[in-house]
């Protein structure tokens, strides 16, 4: 695909990855509350609407933050798609993967680990240290939230001095999701509201 430049903007738009198989959009109302929180807690201007992209989308590189979520196994990424994703990450992109179910070791997890092993075969997915900069950028974060605390940690892939891939199995999107009246869609276990954001 041919890349085309988008008009310059200082407004942050979250890109959400659409992929084949599985269920790429189990929590369609999750990202607007996240963008609202980013806007409230930082100086970053955000759009509430996400941009749905595929790995073949020419606009992929216009969205420096790529969010992937799911509940079921999905089709393997093609070698060409992995090449594009690898280039996206090496050029500065950040890839957050969220197991929407808030479970450990299920089929979505297997698909994620399969493709991440192919993405960077020489770099393993590792538990991030509590001293990692992701926990100290705007706030000091001592716990990992989500709909369920399946893992009290994030995993990531380090490339040089960056960690362009982050993976959480706690169902982050499920904890962010509000209905059209502004009510939380799902309760969080075991810690309640403190696990949301």
Long-range contacts (C-beta under 8 A, 24 or more apart in sequence): 1-56, 1-57, 1-58, 2-58, 3-58, 3-61, 4-58, 4-59, 6-59, 6-62, 10-45, 11-45, 11-46, 11-47, 12-38, 12-44, 12-45, 12-46, 12-47, 12-65, 13-46, 13-47, 13-49, 13-50, 13-51, 13-63, 14-46, 14-47, 14-50, 14-51, 14-63, 14-65, 14-67, 15-50, 15-51, 15-52, 15-53, 15-60, 15-62, 15-63, 15-65, 15-66, 15-67, 16-50, 16-51, 16-52, 16-53, 16-66, 16-67, 16-68, 16-69, 17-53, 17-54, 17-55, 17-66, 17-67, 17-68, 18-52, 18-53, 18-54, 19-54, 19-55, 19-68, 19-70, 19-74, 19-75, 19-77, 20-74, 20-75, 21-72, 21-73, 21-74, 21-75, 22-70, 22-71, 22-72, 22-73, 22-74, 22-75, 22-108, 22-111, 23-70, 23-71, 23-72, 23-100, 24-68, 24-69, 24-70, 24-74, 25-52, 25-69, 26-69, 26-70, 26-71, 26-100, 26-101, 26-173, 27-69, 27-100, 27-173, 27-174, 27-176, 27-177, 27-185, 29-177, 29-178, 29-179, 29-180, 29-185, 30-69, 30-172, 30-173, 30-174, 30-176, 30-177, 31-67, 31-173, 31-176, 32-178, 33-176, 33-177, 33-178, 34-176, 34-197, 37-176, 37-197, 41-138, 41-139, 42-138, 55-81, 55-84, 55-85, 56-80, 56-81, 56-84, 60-84, 60-88, 61-88, 61-91, 61-93, 63-93, 64-92, 64-93, 64-94, 65-93, 65-94, 65-96, 66-93, 66-94, 66-95, 66-96, 67-96, 67-98, 68-95, 68-96, 68-97, 68-98, 69-97, 69-98, 69-99, 69-100, 69-172, 69-173, 70-99, 70-100, 70-108, 70-111, 71-99, 71-100, 71-101, 71-108, 72-107, 72-108, 73-107, 73-108, 73-110, 73-111, 74-108, 74-111, 76-111, 76-114, 76-115, 76-118, 77-115, 77-118, 77-119, 82-115, 82-118, 82-119, 85-119, 86-119, 86-120, 89-119, 89-159, 89-164, 89-165, 90-159, 90-164, 92-164, 93-164, 94-164, 94-166, 95-164, 95-165, 95-166, 96-166, 96-167, 96-168, 96-172, 97-165, 97-166, 97-167, 97-168, 98-168, 98-171, 98-172, 98-173, 99-150, 99-167, 99-168, 99-169, 99-170, 99-171, 100-171, 100-173, 100-174, 101-171, 101-174, 102-146, 102-147, 102-148, 102-150, 102-169, 102-170, 102-171, 102-174, 103-148, 103-150, 103-169, 103-171, 104-150, 104-151, 104-169, 109-169, 112-167, 116-157, 116-165, 116-167, 119-157, 119-165, 120-157, 120-159, 120-165, 123-157, 123-158, 123-159, 124-157, 125-155, 125-156, 125-157, 125-165, 125-167, 126-155, 126-156, 126-157, 126-158, 127-153, 127-154, 127-155, 128-153, 128-154, 128-155, 128-156, 128-163, 128-166, 132-156, 132-163, 134-163, 134-166, 143-191, 143-194, 143-195, 144-168, 144-170, 145-170, 145-172, 145-175, 145-188, 145-191, 145-194, 145-195, 145-196, 145-197, 146-170, 146-171, 146-172, 146-174, 146-175, 146-188, 146-195, 147-171, 147-172, 147-174, 147-175, 147-186, 147-188, 147-189, 147-195, 148-188, 148-189, 148-190, 149-189, 149-190, 149-191, 149-195, 170-195
